[in-house]
Amino acid sequence: MDQQGFVRLAVVAFGLVVLSFVVLGFSRLVLPYRVAQTLAAPVGIAGFLLGTYLFVRATLSSIGVSPIDTE
């Protein structure tokens, strides 16, 4: 993985988390709260898992186990 790919994935993770809040907010306007949570949860979980992967990947790169390529 290179730096551009890492940053791109970080932006996607951030976007997914923000999108989950947007989905929750707009769906609460027309649906019950539990249904809105059910719709927003998969997007938020995907963003959280991607962020967790990026954290582990950056930690491994920081300690020198699996460096992120710089170009």
Summary of the structure (lengths in Angstrom):
residues: 71
radius of gyration: 15.7
end to end distance: 10.7
largest distance: 49.8
contacts: 185
relative contact order: 0.20
helix: 83%
strand: 3%
